[in-house]
Amino acid sequence: MQRQYGIDEDDLRSVVEQVSGSRSISALTKDQAIKVIDRLCRIVGETPKPREHRVTDAMLGKIRQLEKELGWADEPKRLQGFVKKFAGVDRLNWLTKQQGMKLIEALKKMRDRGYQRAAP
């Protein structure tokens, strides 16, 4: 959202601080991240997505399971980069249910095709 709407870094950190008491984005909990996103949506004039449209804990668990099956568990940035490219979000917790379902299906297809990470 920051890049999409040209939100200044300092403004973003201020919203994060208002929600969590800290300026650190990476330290946000899932609930805090949702609150930050909702607040940013209101600032830019969008309607925040209802919580029921956000990825569920069960879906996150399945994504983590598939991450292990693909051999990516020892490289956390691998899944993070894939999610960024696939869904355009920086953190798994920021996925919508629809994005989560599509991501799970994509990871399952990769697993079923026998995809393995390249040897270093």
Secondary structure, 3 states (H helix, E strand, C coil): CHHHHCCCHHHHHHHHHHHHCCCCCCCCCHHHHHHHHHHHHHHHCCCCCCHHHECCHHHHHHHHHHHHHCCCCCCHHHHHHHHHHHHCCCCHHHCEHHHHHHHHHHHHHHHHCCCCCCCC
